[in-house]
Amino acid sequence: MRECHNITGTVEHLLRVEATDLAANKHWHTDVLGVLPEVPAITTYVAMGSPKDVRA
């Protein structure tokens, strides 16, 4: 996990996760985050591009 933000709206937290491939992302989603009783639901968004990214 690269970043964690407490946000307003319909969800409470936004995590930025970088995975090497889709299999690694699925492992994180189902075997790490998905087994926590405090996490009732997970929604995944995939960035298709970053027109402006000042982190690099």
Secondary structure, 3 states (H helix, E strand, C coil): CCEEEECCCCCCEEEECCCCCHHHHHHHHHHHHCCCCCCCCCCCCCCCCCCCCCCC
